[in-house]
Amino acid sequence: MDSKINEEQETCHGEINLLGTSLPTAEWDFSDGAYIGKFSKVGAGIYTNYYFKGYDYYLVELSNLRRPSGGKMAFWLRDMTAGTLSSEIQSDFLDGDSDGYCGKGFNNLDASHKYCVWLRVTGGSADLSGTIKVSIA
C-alpha cells in the first residue's frame, strides 16, 4: 500500500472532533467521494467528524503525518453500533518525521453498522498532525 493522499487534488472535509465530544452524528455520503480530513494535537484521541455506513469494506489511510519528536500513534475503526474497536493499527515515528504514512483496509464489516475512526498518540509528544482519508475502494 504505497499510495499517498494528494491534498492539492482532493477536497478536505474539515477538522475532526476532539475525543470527549460526542461521537459523530452525521453520515458521510461516499457519492461525494472519499472522506478527507486534517487533524492536529491528537493527544489522548480524536474521532472523525462523520461516521461511515452502508459498506462492508473501508480503507483508512493516514498521510503527511508530522511529529516533532519520535514516538508512536495508533488508530482503530470503531463500530459505533456494536460499541467495539478493531485491532490496533500502530505506526512508529522518527524524530522530526514529516511524511509518515500508514493505512489499513477493514473488511468483512456489517454494512448496516455505523463506523468512525479513532486516532491517538501512544507514546511521546501529543503534537501529531496529518491527513486522514477513508474510502470504499
Secondary structure as GFF3:
##gff-version 3
##sequence-region A 1 137
A	DSSP	three_ten_helix	30	32	.	.	.	ID=ss1
A	DSSP	beta_strand	35	39	.	.	.	ID=ss2
A	DSSP	beta_strand	46	47	.	.	.	ID=ss3
A	DSSP	beta_strand	58	66	.	.	.	ID=ss4
A	DSSP	beta_strand	71	79	.	.	.	ID=ss5
A	DSSP	beta_strand	84	85	.	.	.	ID=ss6
A	DSSP	beta_strand	89	93	.	.	.	ID=ss7
A	DSSP	beta_strand	100	106	.	.	.	ID=ss8
A	DSSP	beta_strand	115	123	.	.	.	ID=ss9
A	DSSP	beta_strand	129	135	.	.	.	ID=ss10
###
